[in-house]
């Protein structure tokens, strides 16, 4: 029995060592490939760019604060790209994230000729992003606008009454942690939220008025929260012309002196490691094998969704119908 126990223990030790070296090999391979990807990717520090190239930047999905994106745009400012075309297809996101992206693009525009192309949607925070450019191109059926701010929260008070649950709390002042969703919103809390929304709304409208050169009357026509088609938006001064990337390039050539027939290359805003799906999957598997399941799920990105958005929103969402 003693010899059999020793054999079992030795086998377990060998398995642990084998697992360790397998995981170590995966990590080393990921690091090596990630380094190579950084050097050859369009947005990497060592990217082989030249003055004979136009950068294509894609802004898609929900917009939230993103330090990696800010740093990527700062690197683009210092690169040798001749110009930048920003493609937008976004319903917006948080007001803070949209403001951060707008500021980054304004800084970029000060260094390089820049034009925006609305792919399908540039609403709310997506439109804040678009107006950083001096020229906006949109498809005829694109949707733009939704100039407004939203503060949305669930209220479970009636549900809690139904199941017989009452939330007790002790707080320093009536407006602390209000609204909280566990009780009806007080008039004071609603007034406080209303002031926040109105302040951000005024900022949004002021930005549109300044960047798009609108009068108060023109601004009033487009700032009631509606979206407009690209065709409508031209007449309302929300966009400058209808077209696509070729139209944007023609504008850069005609108005900004960019050389004709320059190639356009994608410039990645997310970390190069995050762009490579198979590397993310490998990293997730390695972390899971080491017992870090929660971290593995974050690397895989499956936990990120709309409900991760915090704070006030500059977001367009069509009303659901039965």
Secondary structure, DSSP 8 states (H G I E B T S, - for coil): -HHHHHHHHHHHHHHHHHHHHHHHHHHHHHHHHHHHHHHHSTTSTT----TTEEEEEEEEEEE---HHHHHHHHHHHHS--SEEEEEEEEEEEEHHHHHHHHHHHHHHHTTSEEEEEEEEEEETHHHHHHTTSS-EEE-TT-EEE----B------HHHHHHHT-------SSTTTT-S-SSS---HHHHHHHHHHHHHHHHHHHHHHHHHHT--HHHHHHH-SS-EEEHHHHHHTTSSSEE--HHHHHHHHHHHH---TT-EEEE---S-HHHH-HHHHHHHHHHHHHTT-HHHHHHHHTTT--GGG--S-EEE-------
